[in-house]
Every structure is written in C-alpha cells, then in structure tokens.
Amino acid sequence: DFIAEDWCEEPSLSYDQRLWHFAAPASGRHCKVVRFNMLTRQITPMTPFSESSSQTNDRPKSHITLIRKSQEKALDDMQWEFFCEQVVQKLMQDKKCGQLTFKSVSEVRSFVKAQLQSADEKGIKKQSDLYDYVVKILKDVNSQNVNRALGVT
C-alpha cells in the first residue's frame, strides 16, 4: 500500500489537505483507492473510472486517472515478492518439512519462487493452498533424496 498527496497538473484540481491511499491489488484486480480529507478526517472510497489506467500504460488521458497499469503491476510484483518471502520464512520454521535439502537461504528462495510459479500456472490461488503445494513438493524432493542416499530406486 502507499499514500500519496493530492496533486494534478491542473492547479484548480489539486487539494493541499487531501491524501490518496492506494491498496495493492489482488492479482488481476484494480487497486483499491480511498481519499482522505485531513481537515474533516473523512475517508471517501473511490470507484474505478472508465478512464482508468487498467486500459492503457500511456500517459493518463485525463485528471481522473489515479494510477497507471505499470504502477499497479509494480504493487502486484512487490506483493508477490513479499508473499514469497513469507513462504520462505514459514518453510524454514516448519518442523513438518523436516531437514531442508538446501545449502543457503537463496536456494530456498529460488525453490519457493519456482514452486509458487508452478502452482500459480496450475490455477492454485489461495495462499494456504500455495504453501501446502510448496510443502508437498519439498517433501517429495526430500523423499527422493533419502531414497537415493539409501540406494533405493
């Protein structure tokens, strides 16, 4: 999420005492936006406009456009990276995962990102299901490594 001051190239449309709060979008959705008036302390939810940036990456067509598609993508990417890191941390603390077969945290991150991408491509979207998918794959990898070490084929 981020907060921005109200500003527009057209001075009559800018308000010194107003802030915009942009909430990171869920994948494939618009940013959620609220307007906060610092004088009255009122919050006003905003709805997407037809001039919305979800239709273009070009310069906004009017003063109504609040956030461009490229900015939405940057927020979505940050949200994805944050979720990947949460999975890495949880995985490293999860006793059910047993002995991790990785030499470094960066290897865990690479594994997690690859598996989350694979799960996403298979249509798994719910965060708990994504985590369960990564754990299942890790257990399969650990099981194969143990069998290999024991000479079992």
C-alpha positions in Angstrom: 0.0 0.0 0.0 1.1 3.6 -0.4 -0.2 7.0 0.4 0.2 10.0 -1.9 -0.5 13.7 -1.7 -3.3 15.0 -3.9 -1.7 16.6 -7.0 -2.7 17.4 -10.5 -1.1 19.3 -13.4 -4.2 21.5 -13.3 -3.8 23.5 -10.1 -7.5 24.0 -9.6 -7.9 20.2 -9.3 -5.2 19.8 -6.5 -6.1 20.0 -2.8 -3.5 20.6 -0.2 -5.4 18.8 2.6 -6.2 15.6 0.7 -4.3 12.3 0.6 -4.9 9.2 -1.5 -4.5 5.7 -0.1 -3.8 3.1 -2.7 -4.1 -0.6 -1.6 -2.1 -3.1 -3.5 -4.4 -5.1 -5.8 -5.1 -8.7 -5.8 -3.9 -10.4 -8.9 -6.0 -9.3 -11.9 -7.9 -6.6 -10.0 -7.8 -2.8 -9.7 -6.1 -1.0 -6.9 -8.4 -0.1 -4.1 -8.4 3.7 -3.6 -9.7 5.9 -0.8 -9.5 9.7 -0.5 -8.7 11.1 3.0 -9.5 14.7 3.9 -7.0 15.8 6.5 -9.3 18.7 7.7 -12.5 16.7 8.2 -10.8 13.4 8.8 -13.3 11.8 6.4 -12.5 8.8 4.2 -14.2 8.5 0.8 -13.9 5.3 -1.1 -13.3 5.7 -4.8 -14.6 3.5 -7.6 -12.7 2.7 -10.9 -13.3 5.2 -13.7 -13.7 4.4 -17.3 -10.6 6.5 -17.9 -8.8 4.2 -15.6 -5.3 3.1 -16.3 -6.3 -0.5 -16.5 -6.9 0.2 -20.2 -3.6 1.8 -21.0 0.0 2.2 -20.0 0.2 5.5 -21.7 0.1 8.9 -20.1 -3.2 9.4 -18.3 -5.9 10.7 -20.6 -7.5 12.9 -18.0 -7.0 14.2 -14.5 -9.3 11.5 -13.2 -6.8 8.7 -13.8 -5.3 8.0 -10.4 -2.8 5.2 -11.0 -1.3 3.7 -14.2 -1.3 0.0 -15.0 2.5 -0.1 -14.7 2.2 1.2 -11.1 -0.5 -1.5 -10.4 2.0 -4.1 -11.7 4.8 -2.7 -9.5 2.5 -3.1 -6.5 1.4 -6.6 -7.5 5.1 -7.6 -8.0 6.0 -6.3 -4.6 3.1 -8.1 -3.1 4.3 -11.3 -4.8 7.9 -10.9 -3.5 6.6 -10.3 0.0 4.4 -13.4 -0.2 7.4 -15.5 -1.5 9.5 -14.3 1.5 6.7 -15.2 3.9 6.6 -18.7 2.5 10.4 -19.0 2.7 10.4 -17.9 6.4 7.5 -20.2 7.3 9.1 -23.1 5.4 12.3 -22.7 7.3 10.5 -22.7 10.6 8.0 -25.5 9.7 9.0 -28.7 11.6 6.8 -30.8 9.3 9.2 -30.1 6.4 12.0 -32.0 8.1 15.5 -31.5 7.0 15.8 -28.9 4.3 17.9 -30.0 1.4 19.3 -26.6 0.6 22.7 -25.1 1.2 21.6 -21.5 1.6 18.5 -19.3 2.1 18.9 -18.1 -1.5 18.5 -21.7 -2.7 15.3 -21.9 -0.6 14.0 -18.6 -2.2 14.7 -19.9 -5.7 12.9 -23.2 -4.9 9.9 -21.4 -3.4 9.6 -19.0 -6.2 9.8 -21.7 -8.8 7.2 -23.9 -7.0 4.8 -20.9 -6.4 5.0 -20.1 -10.1 4.3 -23.7 -11.0 1.3 -23.7 -8.6 0.0 -20.4 -10.0 0.2 -21.9 -13.5 -1.9 -24.8 -12.3 -4.6 -22.4 -11.1 -3.8 -22.6 -7.3 -4.5 -19.1 -6.0 -5.4 -19.4 -2.3 -2.3 -18.6 -0.1 -2.7 -21.5 2.2 -3.1 -23.9 -0.8 0.0 -22.3 -2.4 2.0 -23.0 0.8 0.7 -26.6 1.0 1.8 -27.1 -2.6 5.3 -26.0 -1.9 5.5 -28.2 1.2 4.2 -31.2 -0.8 6.9 -30.7 -3.5 9.6 -30.2 -0.8 8.6 -33.5 0.9 8.7 -35.3 -2.5 12.2 -33.9 -3.1 13.3 -34.9 0.4 11.9 -38.4 0.0 13.7 -38.8 -3.4 17.0 -37.6 -1.8 16.6 -40.1 1.1 15.9 -43.0 -1.3 18.9 -42.0 -3.4 21.1 -41.9 -0.3 19.9 -45.3 0.7 20.4 -46.7 -2.8 16.6 -47.3 -3.2 15.4 -46.8 -6.8 
